[in-house]
């Protein structure tokens, strides 16, 4: 369920479907030949030290895992967590993530 290769990331980055919210920045693409939704996470040093970047990645993975049943099977998604997400509780973050996915038009 992960984007692993540079080619997979490049394909998603070439899409015009981009959204920026308070907690996330992301791009998504849907292709008909996929059988499972895939997630790629990019964390830069702007986010903070290594432990903060790791925490952000864990949170995004958990949000994706819990909401995977709501996401189209043909979707590939790249998420860049933003610093503000580290300061809110999980329930707020989950609501914002669902709104983020809705704006990307990849929910079933």
Secondary structure, DSSP 8 states (H G I E B T S, - for coil): -B--SHHHHHHHHTSS-EEE-SSEEEEEEE-TT-SS-EEEE---GGG-SHHHHHHHHHHHHHHHHHHGGGB-TTEEEEEEE-GGGGGS-HHHHHHHHHHHHHHTT-B-
